[in-house]
Amino acid sequence: MKKILFSLLLISTGLIQAQNNTSYWQQHVDYTMEVDMNVENFKYTGTQELVYTNNSPDTLNRVFYHLFFNAFQPDSEMNARLKSVPDPDGRMTMNKGNKENPEIVSRITGLSEDQIGYLRVNSLTQNGEDLNYEEVGTVLEVELAKPILPGEKATFNMNFEGQVPEQIRRSGRNSSEGVALSMSQWYPKLAEYDFQGWHADSYIAREFHGVWGDFDVKLTIDKDYTVGSTGYLQNPQEIGHGYEEEGTKVKTKGDKLTWHFVAPQVHDFTWAADPEYIHDKLTAEDGTVLHFFYKDNDEIKENWKNLQPKTAELLAYFNEHIGPYPWDQYSVVQGGDGGMEYAMLTLITGERSFGSLVGVTAHEMAHAWFQHLLATNESIHEWMDEGFTSYISSEAENVVLGKNAENPHTGSYRGYGYLAKSGKEQPQTTHADRYAMNGLYGAAAYSKGAVFLAQLGYIIGEENLSRTLNRYYDEWKFKHPTPNDFIRVAEKVSGAELDWYLQDWTKTTNTIDYAINSVEGNGEKTTVALQRNGLMPMPVEVDVTLKDGSEEKFYIPLQMMRWEKPADEGVKRTVKNDWAWGFPGYQLEIPVALDKISSIEIDNSQLMADIDRSNNTWNGNMENVDSSN
């Protein structure tokens, strides 16, 4: 297969040197599943054989499975959270009152037995021996019959059954756009075990962490349904539905067909199905086959047709600016709610404007790199996944849609500004489920996460940022990188010391605020008194515009970086003495008479996330200026 094979041998050992001089390892799991779906009552049964390889240095005495669909029940933690958070997810709530007297209630509370979601394990063995297990909400706790020693494998065999919830949240049945089945988080999924231990988090509609492995899945469903799925279809000649070669005769088996998919080196498996799907295909310039599944709806067909070449452009952009997409296909599938990334595909709602359709596709497709290739633990490093994805998708949209914005991240900076001034900000080290409000999570993960990268470009230079993203991909694809792993790559690429940046930006709520306190003329020189009002340090660029229209940049390195950013080509720049954080003030000497200066501005790129830009500019009329010569 195209590009994936280059890393399989390396990954299979699970023993690769990491950057902290300790032995990097990761677990491995292979799934073989057969599932039978009843489209009349939305219930399904399945068998699962799971081969688990313990690459850790630890002996495992128990394992955990996620049972995500159990969240869609009135007594679930997800429902309790819906009822307790001040700003509940509108996709899972409704207003039973009115605008004047709203009464927001959870939709899950009212689900009947035939509307709820569930996953039930009916039997489970380890190497043929029956196991004791307990279903605890959305987690299955399993005591092992025999410990799994370091380097050993164990085979688990399971029979399970499920019911697809009527309430749509990423997954579910009969969406508002009429999609019959959006099947994400649908199977018992083994929890991840890493250097921090087990990650058996309850499902409260947030993020994920998964074990790399190979999936072999056979799905039996009504013959009229078209399926879009993770993995490569193994039996197109038996299926049809746009997969078969021209002239192939489809083999039916009564009222159902069995679709057989194989997916190598993924940590999730998702599918969607509907009897009205249109299935289009497009081969991108790198050979990746792009699949598109959308409802046969005249109101959306044109947008979905026009989306297809744009998706190919997005793929090319991400290949260049992150690294090569390694699988042979990618699918854009109408379903679910909003947009959500999965292995080798995305589920997105389809009744959108064209710009929105491309924008959501750009974001979810970028997750193929920043979640399904560079698989950070989203629950505890959600800003790395959502933020990095927001950054690169905004960059891609700016090019693919011809927006040509000088800074395509102004929305992210604005969102971060609201967060920083709200008085409610929590550090980005907060677990994704533990934010006091959904809005605080969104601003921290998406907006502040995107600003982390955009601002890093200000700190180390755009070229170094670009090289950092490429090297990050090269060193950490098919692994689970942490924030430290990323910042160490940025340090190696640039030569700068950047631990301070990771510390202050992600582990505190310290803010950036630099100001021009005064401007004083002194003969042929001008002295600018700068002030650091915020606690977070930064290197500072001061742009001086003269009355004759010429410009000059003054660069003040941050002492703790032990490094100077390279000057942009064609920019006249003077490097001044370092500014040490312990000194709140700094005297900047400009070798130009004050009466020749039109304006002075701190960071005219506006890539530094200064929370108060009102004090960043002097244009000759500040009250605190001493203009005497």
C-alpha positions as CSV (number, residue, x, y, z in Angstrom):
1,M,0.0,0.0,0.0
2,K,1.2,3.4,-1.1
3,K,3.2,4.9,1.7
4,I,2.1,3.2,4.9
5,L,4.5,0.2,4.7
6,F,7.6,2.3,5.4
7,S,6.6,2.6,9.1
8,L,4.9,-0.7,9.8
9,L,8.1,-2.6,10.8
10,L,9.2,0.2,13.0
11,I,5.8,0.6,14.7
12,S,5.3,-3.1,15.3
13,T,8.2,-3.4,17.7
14,G,6.8,-0.5,19.8
15,L,10.4,0.1,21.0
16,I,11.7,3.4,19.5
17,Q,14.0,5.9,21.2
18,A,12.1,9.1,22.2
19,Q,13.6,12.5,22.8
20,N,13.7,12.3,26.6
21,N,16.4,9.6,26.5
22,T,14.0,6.9,27.7
23,S,12.7,4.0,25.7
24,Y,9.6,5.0,23.8
25,W,7.0,2.2,23.5
26,Q,3.3,1.9,22.5
27,Q,0.8,-0.9,22.6
28,H,-0.5,-2.7,19.6
29,V,-3.9,-4.3,19.0
30,D,-5.5,-6.1,16.0
31,Y,-9.2,-6.3,15.6
32,T,-11.2,-8.9,13.6
33,M,-14.9,-8.2,13.8
34,E,-18.1,-9.5,12.2
35,V,-21.2,-7.4,12.7
36,D,-24.9,-7.8,11.6
37,M,-27.0,-4.7,11.5
38,N,-30.8,-4.7,11.6
39,V,-31.9,-1.5,9.9
40,E,-35.5,-1.9,11.1
41,N,-34.8,-1.6,14.9
42,F,-31.2,-0.2,14.7
43,K,-29.9,-3.1,16.8
44,Y,-26.8,-5.1,15.9
45,T,-24.8,-8.1,17.1
46,G,-21.1,-8.7,16.7
47,T,-18.1,-10.9,17.4
48,Q,-14.7,-9.6,18.1
49,E,-11.3,-11.2,18.2
50,L,-8.7,-8.9,19.6
51,V,-5.0,-9.7,19.7
52,Y,-3.2,-7.4,22.2
53,T,0.5,-6.9,22.3
54,N,2.0,-5.6,25.5
55,N,5.0,-3.5,24.4
56,S,5.2,-1.8,27.8
57,P,7.7,-2.6,30.5
58,D,4.8,-3.4,32.8
59,T,2.9,-6.5,33.7
60,L,-0.9,-6.0,33.1
61,N,-3.4,-7.6,35.4
62,R,-6.5,-6.0,33.9
63,V,-7.7,-4.2,30.8
64,F,-10.5,-1.8,30.0
65,Y,-12.8,-1.4,27.1
66,H,-14.8,1.7,26.1
67,L,-18.5,1.2,25.6
68,F,-19.3,4.6,24.1
69,F,-23.0,4.1,23.2
70,N,-23.9,3.6,26.9
71,A,-23.5,7.4,27.2
72,F,-26.8,7.8,25.4
73,Q,-28.9,6.8,28.4
74,P,-30.8,8.9,31.0
75,D,-28.7,7.8,33.9
76,S,-25.3,8.3,32.2
77,E,-22.5,10.7,33.1
78,M,-22.9,12.4,29.8
79,N,-26.5,13.2,30.6
80,A,-25.6,14.3,34.1
81,R,-23.0,16.7,32.6
82,L,-25.5,18.0,30.1
83,K,-27.8,19.0,33.0
84,S,-25.1,20.5,35.2
85,V,-22.9,22.5,32.9
86,P,-23.9,26.2,32.5
87,D,-23.7,26.1,28.6
88,P,-24.9,22.6,27.6
89,D,-24.4,21.4,24.0
90,G,-27.3,22.6,22.0
91,R,-27.2,19.5,19.8
92,M,-28.3,17.4,22.8
93,T,-30.7,19.9,24.5
94,M,-33.9,21.6,23.7
95,N,-35.8,24.6,25.1
96,K,-39.2,23.6,26.5
97,G,-39.9,27.2,27.6
98,N,-39.5,30.3,25.5
99,K,-37.1,33.2,24.8
100,E,-38.2,35.1,27.9
101,N,-38.3,32.1,30.2
102,P,-36.1,29.4,28.7
103,E,-36.2,25.9,30.1
104,I,-33.2,24.0,28.7
105,V,-33.5,20.2,29.1
106,S,-31.5,17.3,27.9
107,R,-32.8,15.3,25.0
108,I,-31.2,12.2,26.4
109,T,-33.4,12.3,29.5
110,G,-36.5,11.6,27.5
111,L,-35.1,8.7,25.4
112,S,-37.2,5.5,25.7
113,E,-35.7,2.0,25.8
114,D,-36.0,1.7,22.0
115,Q,-34.3,5.1,21.5
116,I,-31.3,4.9,23.9
117,G,-27.9,3.7,22.8
118,Y,-26.1,0.8,24.4
119,L,-23.2,-1.6,24.1
120,R,-23.4,-4.9,26.0
121,V,-20.7,-7.5,26.2
122,N,-22.3,-11.0,26.4
123,S,-19.1,-13.1,26.7
124,L,-15.4,-12.5,26.9
125,T,-12.4,-14.8,27.0
126,Q,-8.7,-14.5,27.3
127,N,-6.8,-17.2,25.3
128,G,-10.0,-19.3,25.6
129,E,-10.5,-18.8,29.3
130,D,-13.6,-17.0,30.6
131,L,-13.1,-13.6,32.2
132,N,-14.8,-11.7,35.0
133,Y,-15.8,-8.2,33.9
134,E,-18.1,-5.4,35.0
135,E,-19.9,-2.8,33.0
136,V,-19.4,0.6,34.7
137,G,-21.2,3.2,32.6
138,T,-19.2,3.6,29.4
139,V,-16.3,1.5,30.6
140,L,-15.9,-2.3,30.8
141,E,-13.6,-3.3,33.7
142,V,-11.9,-6.7,33.0
143,E,-9.9,-8.8,35.4
144,L,-7.4,-11.0,33.5
145,A,-7.3,-14.7,34.0
146,K,-3.5,-14.5,33.5
147,P,-1.3,-11.4,33.6
148,I,0.1,-10.2,30.3
149,L,3.8,-9.9,30.7
150,P,6.0,-7.3,28.9
151,G,6.4,-8.4,25.3
152,E,3.6,-11.0,25.4
153,K,0.4,-11.2,23.4
154,A,-3.1,-12.1,24.5
155,T,-6.1,-13.0,22.4
156,F,-9.5,-11.8,23.6
157,N,-12.7,-13.2,22.0
158,M,-16.0,-11.3,22.6
159,N,-19.7,-11.5,21.7
160,F,-21.4,-8.1,21.9
161,E,-24.6,-6.4,21.0
162,G,-25.6,-2.8,20.6
163,Q,-28.4,-0.3,19.8
164,V,-27.8,2.8,17.8
165,P,-29.0,5.9,19.8
166,E,-31.7,8.1,18.3
167,Q,-29.9,11.2,19.8
168,I,-27.2,12.2,17.3
169,R,-23.9,13.2,18.8
170,R,-21.2,12.3,16.3
171,S,-22.9,8.9,16.0
172,G,-26.5,7.9,15.9
173,R,-29.4,7.2,13.7
174,N,-31.7,9.2,11.4
175,S,-29.9,12.5,11.6
176,S,-31.7,15.8,11.0
177,E,-30.5,15.6,7.4
178,G,-32.0,12.1,7.1
179,V,-28.8,10.0,7.2
180,A,-29.8,6.6,8.5
181,L,-26.6,5.4,10.3
182,S,-23.6,7.4,11.6
183,M,-21.5,4.6,13.2
184,S,-18.7,6.1,15.2
185,Q,-17.7,4.8,18.7
186,W,-19.9,1.8,17.9
187,Y,-17.8,-1.2,19.0
188,P,-16.1,-2.2,22.3
189,K,-12.8,-0.5,22.0
190,L,-9.8,-1.4,24.1
191,A,-8.5,1.6,26.1
192,E,-5.0,2.9,25.7
193,Y,-2.3,2.1,28.1
194,D,0.9,4.3,27.9
195,F,3.6,5.7,30.1
196,Q,1.0,7.5,32.2
197,G,-1.0,4.2,32.7
198,W,-4.5,3.4,31.6
199,H,-6.7,6.0,29.9
200,A,-10.1,4.5,30.6
201,D,-12.0,7.8,30.7
202,S,-15.8,7.8,30.8
203,Y,-17.3,9.1,27.6
204,I,-18.8,12.6,28.3
205,A,-18.9,13.6,24.6
206,R,-15.3,14.8,24.5
207,E,-12.1,13.6,23.0
208,F,-10.3,10.2,22.5
209,H,-7.1,8.3,22.8
210,G,-6.7,5.0,21.0
211,V,-4.4,2.0,20.4
212,W,-2.7,1.6,17.0
213,G,-3.6,-1.6,15.1
214,D,-5.0,-3.4,12.1
215,F,-8.7,-3.8,11.6
216,D,-10.5,-6.6,9.7
217,V,-14.3,-5.9,9.7
218,K,-17.2,-7.6,8.0
219,L,-20.4,-5.7,8.1
220,T,-23.7,-7.3,7.1
221,I,-26.5,-4.9,6.3
222,D,-29.6,-4.4,4.1
223,K,-28.6,-4.7,0.5
224,D,-30.1,-1.3,-0.4
225,Y,-27.7,0.6,1.9
226,T,-24.5,2.1,0.7
227,V,-21.6,2.1,3.2
228,G,-18.8,4.6,3.5
229,S,-16.1,3.3,5.9
230,T,-12.7,3.3,7.4
231,G,-10.5,0.8,5.5
232,Y,-10.3,-0.7,2.0
233,L,-13.2,-2.7,0.7
234,Q,-12.1,-6.2,0.0
235,N,-15.1,-7.5,-2.0
236,P,-16.3,-4.7,-4.4
237,Q,-17.5,-7.3,-6.9
238,E,-20.0,-8.6,-4.4
239,I,-21.1,-5.1,-3.3
240,G,-21.5,-2.7,-6.1
241,H,-22.8,0.7,-4.8
242,G,-20.1,2.6,-6.8
243,Y,-17.2,0.5,-5.6
244,E,-17.2,-2.2,-8.4
245,E,-15.4,-1.9,-11.7
246,E,-17.6,-1.2,-14.7
247,G,-19.4,-4.3,-15.9
248,T,-19.0,-6.3,-12.7
249,K,-22.1,-8.2,-11.6
250,V,-23.0,-7.7,-8.0
251,K,-23.7,-10.8,-6.0
252,T,-26.6,-10.5,-3.6
253,K,-27.2,-12.7,-0.6
254,G,-30.9,-12.6,0.1
255,D,-31.9,-9.2,1.7
256,K,-28.4,-8.3,2.9
257,L,-24.9,-7.8,1.7
258,T,-21.7,-8.4,3.7
259,W,-19.1,-5.6,3.3
260,H,-15.6,-6.6,4.1
261,F,-13.1,-3.8,5.0
262,V,-9.5,-3.9,6.0
263,A,-7.7,-0.9,7.6
264,P,-4.0,-1.0,8.4
265,Q,-2.4,1.0,11.2
266,V,-5.3,3.0,12.5
267,H,-6.6,3.6,16.0
268,D,-10.3,3.8,15.2
269,F,-12.9,2.3,12.8
270,T,-16.0,4.2,11.7
271,W,-18.7,3.8,9.1
272,A,-21.9,5.3,7.9
273,A,-24.7,3.9,5.8
274,D,-27.8,5.2,4.0
275,P,-30.0,3.8,1.2
276,E,-29.9,7.2,-0.7
277,Y,-26.2,7.9,-0.7
278,I,-24.6,9.0,-3.9
279,H,-21.0,7.7,-4.1
280,D,-18.5,9.6,-6.1
281,K,-14.7,9.0,-6.4
282,L,-11.8,11.2,-7.4
283,T,-8.1,10.2,-7.6
284,A,-5.8,12.9,-6.3
285,E,-2.5,13.7,-7.9
286,D,-0.6,11.7,-5.2
287,G,-2.7,8.6,-6.1
288,T,-5.0,8.8,-3.0
289,V,-8.6,7.8,-4.0
290,L,-11.1,10.3,-2.5
291,H,-14.6,9.0,-1.8
292,F,-17.6,11.2,-1.3
293,F,-20.9,9.9,0.1
294,Y,-23.9,12.3,0.3
295,K,-27.6,12.2,0.2
296,D,-29.5,12.2,-3.2
297,N,-30.7,15.8,-2.5
298,D,-30.9,18.3,-5.4
299,E,-30.3,21.2,-3.0
300,I,-26.8,19.9,-2.0
301,K,-25.6,18.1,-5.1
302,E,-23.8,21.1,-6.7
303,N,-21.9,21.9,-3.5
304,W,-20.8,18.3,-3.1
305,K,-19.7,18.0,-6.7
306,N,-17.7,21.3,-6.4
307,L,-16.2,20.1,-3.0
308,Q,-14.4,17.2,-4.7
309,P,-11.6,19.0,-6.5
310,K,-11.2,21.3,-3.5
311,T,-10.7,18.3,-1.3
312,A,-7.9,17.2,-3.7
313,E,-6.3,20.6,-3.3
314,L,-6.5,20.4,0.5
315,L,-4.9,17.0,0.4
316,A,-2.0,18.4,-1.7
317,Y,-1.6,21.3,0.7
318,F,-1.4,19.1,3.8
319,N,1.0,16.7,2.1
320,E,3.4,19.6,1.4
321,H,3.0,21.5,4.7
322,I,2.8,18.6,7.1
323,G,3.9,15.4,5.4
324,P,2.6,12.7,3.0
325,Y,-0.8,11.1,3.6
326,P,0.1,7.4,4.0
327,W,-3.1,5.6,3.3
328,D,-4.5,4.9,-0.1
329,Q,-7.9,6.6,0.4
330,Y,-9.8,9.2,2.3
331,S,-13.6,9.6,2.5
332,V,-15.9,12.6,3.1
333,V,-19.2,11.3,4.3
334,Q,-22.5,13.1,5.1
335,G,-23.7,12.1,8.5
336,G,-23.5,12.8,12.2
337,D,-23.6,16.3,13.5
338,G,-21.3,19.2,12.6
339,G,-18.0,17.5,11.7
340,M,-15.8,14.9,13.3
341,E,-12.6,13.2,12.3
342,Y,-12.2,9.5,12.1
343,A,-9.6,7.1,10.6
344,M,-9.4,7.6,6.9
345,L,-12.7,9.6,6.8
346,T,-14.8,12.3,8.3
347,L,-18.5,12.5,9.1
348,I,-19.9,16.0,8.4
349,T,-23.3,17.5,8.0
350,G,-23.9,18.2,4.3
351,E,-26.6,20.9,4.1
352,R,-24.2,23.8,4.1
353,S,-23.1,26.7,2.0
354,F,-20.2,25.8,-0.2
355,G,-17.7,27.8,1.8
356,S,-18.8,26.1,5.0
357,L,-18.6,22.7,3.4
358,V,-15.0,23.3,2.3
359,G,-14.1,24.8,5.6
360,V,-15.4,21.9,7.7
361,T,-13.8,19.4,5.3
362,A,-10.5,21.3,5.6
363,H,-10.6,21.1,9.4
364,E,-11.7,17.5,9.6
365,M,-9.3,16.4,6.9
366,A,-6.4,18.1,8.7
367,H,-7.2,15.8,11.7
368,A,-6.0,12.9,9.5
369,W,-2.6,14.3,10.3
370,F,-3.0,15.9,13.7
371,Q,-4.9,13.0,15.2
372,H,-4.8,9.9,13.1
373,L,-1.1,10.2,12.2
374,L,0.2,12.3,15.1
375,A,-2.1,10.8,17.7
376,T,-1.8,13.0,20.8
377,N,-3.9,12.1,23.8
378,E,-6.9,14.4,23.0
379,S,-8.3,14.1,26.6
380,I,-5.3,15.8,28.2
381,H,-3.6,17.6,25.2
382,E,-6.7,18.6,23.3
383,W,-5.2,21.9,22.2
384,M,-2.5,20.0,20.3
385,D,-5.0,18.2,18.2
386,E,-7.7,20.9,17.8
387,G,-5.4,23.8,17.8
388,F,-2.9,22.5,15.4
389,T,-5.7,21.4,13.1
390,S,-7.3,24.8,13.3
391,Y,-4.1,26.5,12.4
392,I,-3.2,24.4,9.4
393,S,-6.8,24.2,8.1
394,S,-7.0,28.0,8.2
395,E,-3.8,28.2,6.3
396,A,-5.0,25.8,3.7
397,E,-8.4,27.4,3.3
398,N,-6.7,30.8,2.8
399,V,-4.9,29.3,-0.2
400,V,-7.5,26.8,-1.6
401,L,-10.4,29.3,-1.4
402,G,-8.3,32.2,-2.5
403,K,-8.9,34.3,0.5
404,N,-5.4,35.8,0.5
405,A,-5.7,37.1,4.1
406,E,-2.4,38.4,5.5
407,N,-3.2,36.7,8.8
408,P,-5.7,33.9,8.4
409,H,-5.8,33.3,12.2
410,T,-7.5,36.6,13.3
411,G,-10.5,34.6,14.4
412,S,-8.4,32.4,16.6
413,Y,-6.6,35.5,18.1
414,R,-10.0,37.1,18.7
415,G,-11.3,34.0,20.4
416,Y,-8.2,33.8,22.6
417,G,-8.5,37.4,23.5
418,Y,-12.1,36.9,24.8
419,L,-10.9,33.9,26.8
420,A,-7.9,35.7,28.3
421,K,-10.1,38.7,29.4
422,S,-13.0,36.6,30.6
423,G,-11.6,36.0,34.1
424,K,-12.6,32.3,33.7
425,E,-9.7,30.9,31.7
426,Q,-8.3,27.6,32.8
427,P,-4.8,26.3,31.8
428,Q,-4.6,24.2,28.6
429,T,-3.3,21.3,30.8
430,T,-7.0,21.0,32.0
431,H,-8.5,17.6,31.1
432,A,-11.0,18.0,28.3
433,D,-13.9,16.9,30.5
434,R,-12.9,19.2,33.4
435,Y,-13.5,22.6,31.9
436,A,-16.1,24.6,33.9
437,M,-17.9,25.5,30.6
438,N,-18.1,24.1,27.1
439,G,-17.2,27.5,25.7
440,L,-14.0,27.6,27.8
441,Y,-12.9,24.3,26.4
442,G,-13.6,25.4,22.9
443,A,-11.6,28.7,23.2
444,A,-8.7,26.9,24.9
445,A,-8.5,24.0,22.6
446,Y,-9.3,25.6,19.2
447,S,-8.5,29.3,19.5
448,K,-5.6,29.3,22.0
449,G,-4.3,26.1,20.5
450,A,-4.1,27.7,17.0
451,V,-2.5,30.8,18.4
452,F,0.2,28.6,20.0
453,L,1.4,27.8,16.5
454,A,0.8,31.1,14.8
455,Q,2.6,32.9,17.6
456,L,5.4,30.4,17.5
457,G,5.9,31.6,13.9
458,Y,6.4,35.1,15.3
459,I,8.9,33.7,17.9
460,I,11.1,31.6,15.7
461,G,10.2,32.8,12.2
462,E,7.8,31.4,9.6
463,E,10.4,29.3,7.8
464,N,11.5,27.6,11.1
465,L,7.8,27.0,11.9
466,S,7.3,25.3,8.6
467,R,10.4,23.2,9.0
468,T,9.2,22.3,12.5
469,L,5.9,21.0,11.3
470,N,7.6,18.8,8.7
471,R,10.1,17.4,11.1
472,Y,7.4,16.8,13.8
473,Y,5.6,14.7,11.2
474,D,8.8,12.8,10.3
475,E,9.8,12.0,13.8
476,W,6.4,11.4,15.4
477,K,4.0,9.9,12.7
478,F,2.2,6.8,14.0
479,K,3.1,7.6,17.6
480,H,1.6,9.5,20.5
481,P,3.6,12.7,20.9
482,T,3.3,14.9,23.9
483,P,3.7,18.7,24.1
484,N,7.3,18.3,25.1
485,D,8.0,16.2,22.1
486,F,6.7,19.0,19.8
487,I,8.6,21.8,21.5
488,R,11.8,19.8,21.4
489,V,11.4,19.5,17.7
490,A,11.0,23.2,17.4
491,E,14.1,23.8,19.5
492,K,16.2,21.4,17.4
493,V,15.0,23.1,14.2
494,S,15.5,26.7,15.3
495,G,18.2,26.5,17.9
496,A,16.1,28.5,20.3
497,E,15.4,27.6,23.9
498,L,11.6,27.3,24.1
499,D,10.7,25.6,27.4
500,W,9.5,28.9,28.7
501,Y,7.0,29.2,25.9
502,L,5.5,25.8,26.5
503,Q,5.4,26.4,30.2
504,D,3.7,29.9,30.3
505,W,1.3,29.4,27.3
506,T,0.0,25.9,28.1
507,K,0.4,25.4,31.9
508,T,-0.6,28.9,33.2
509,T,-3.0,31.6,32.3
510,N,-0.3,34.3,32.2
511,T,-1.0,36.9,29.5
512,I,1.2,39.0,27.2
513,D,1.0,42.7,27.4
514,Y,3.8,45.0,26.3
515,A,3.4,48.7,26.2
516,I,5.0,52.0,25.1
517,N,5.2,54.0,28.2
518,S,6.9,57.1,26.8
519,V,8.8,58.5,23.9
520,E,11.5,61.1,24.4
521,G,13.6,63.0,21.9
522,N,17.3,63.6,22.6
523,G,19.0,65.3,19.7
524,E,19.6,62.9,16.9
525,K,18.3,60.0,19.1
526,T,14.9,58.9,20.4
527,T,14.4,56.9,23.6
528,V,11.3,54.7,23.8
529,A,10.4,53.4,27.3
530,L,8.9,49.9,27.0
531,Q,7.0,48.2,29.7
532,R,6.1,44.5,30.3
533,N,2.7,44.6,32.0
534,G,1.8,40.9,31.6
535,L,3.6,38.1,33.3
536,M,4.3,36.1,30.1
537,P,7.7,37.0,28.5
538,M,8.2,37.4,24.7
539,P,10.8,38.7,22.3
540,V,9.7,42.1,21.2
541,E,9.8,43.6,17.7
542,V,9.3,47.4,17.5
543,D,8.5,48.9,14.1
544,V,9.5,52.5,13.4
545,T,8.0,54.4,10.5
546,L,9.7,57.7,9.5
547,K,7.9,60.7,8.0
548,D,9.6,60.0,4.7
549,G,7.8,56.7,4.5
550,S,10.8,54.5,5.3
551,E,10.5,51.8,7.9
552,E,12.9,50.0,10.3
553,K,12.5,47.1,12.7
554,F,14.2,46.9,16.0
555,Y,14.4,43.4,17.5
556,I,14.8,42.9,21.2
557,P,15.7,39.2,21.9
558,L,14.3,37.5,25.0
559,Q,17.2,36.6,27.2
560,M,15.9,33.2,28.2
561,M,15.6,32.1,24.6
562,R,19.4,32.3,24.2
563,W,18.9,33.0,20.5
564,E,18.0,35.6,17.9
565,K,15.3,35.1,15.2
566,P,16.6,35.4,11.7
567,A,15.6,38.6,9.9
568,D,13.0,38.4,7.2
569,E,14.5,38.8,3.7
570,G,14.5,42.5,2.6
571,V,13.6,43.9,6.0
572,K,15.9,46.5,7.6
573,R,16.4,45.3,11.1
574,T,18.6,46.2,14.1
575,V,19.1,43.7,16.9
576,K,19.3,45.3,20.3
577,N,20.4,44.0,23.7
578,D,18.5,41.1,25.3
579,W,15.5,41.9,27.6
580,A,15.6,39.7,30.7
581,W,12.2,38.9,32.2
582,G,13.1,40.1,35.7
583,F,13.2,43.7,34.4
584,P,9.7,45.0,33.7
585,G,11.1,48.0,31.8
586,Y,13.4,48.4,28.8
587,Q,14.9,51.5,27.3
588,L,15.0,51.3,23.5
589,E,17.4,53.7,21.8
590,I,16.5,54.6,18.2
591,P,19.3,56.5,16.3
592,V,16.8,58.9,14.7
593,A,15.6,62.3,15.8
594,L,12.1,62.3,17.2
595,D,10.8,64.9,14.7
596,K,11.6,62.5,11.9
597,I,9.5,59.7,13.3
598,S,5.8,59.2,12.2
599,S,4.9,56.3,14.4
600,I,6.3,53.6,16.6
601,E,4.5,50.2,17.1
602,I,5.2,47.1,19.1
603,D,4.6,44.0,16.8
604,N,2.8,45.4,13.7
605,S,2.5,41.8,12.5
606,Q,-0.1,41.3,15.3
607,L,1.1,37.7,15.7
608,M,2.1,38.3,19.3
609,A,-1.1,37.6,21.3
610,D,-0.9,40.9,23.2
611,I,-4.2,41.2,25.2
612,D,-4.1,45.1,25.1
613,R,-3.0,46.5,21.9
614,S,-4.2,50.0,22.8
615,N,-0.8,50.7,24.4
616,N,1.3,49.3,21.6
617,T,1.4,52.3,19.3
618,W,2.8,55.9,19.5
619,N,1.9,58.2,16.7
620,G,3.0,61.6,18.1
621,N,0.0,62.5,20.3
622,M,0.4,60.4,23.5
623,E,0.0,62.4,26.6
624,N,3.0,60.7,28.3
625,V,5.4,61.7,25.6
626,D,8.3,64.1,26.3
627,S,9.0,65.6,22.9
628,S,11.8,68.1,24.0
629,N,15.1,67.9,22.1
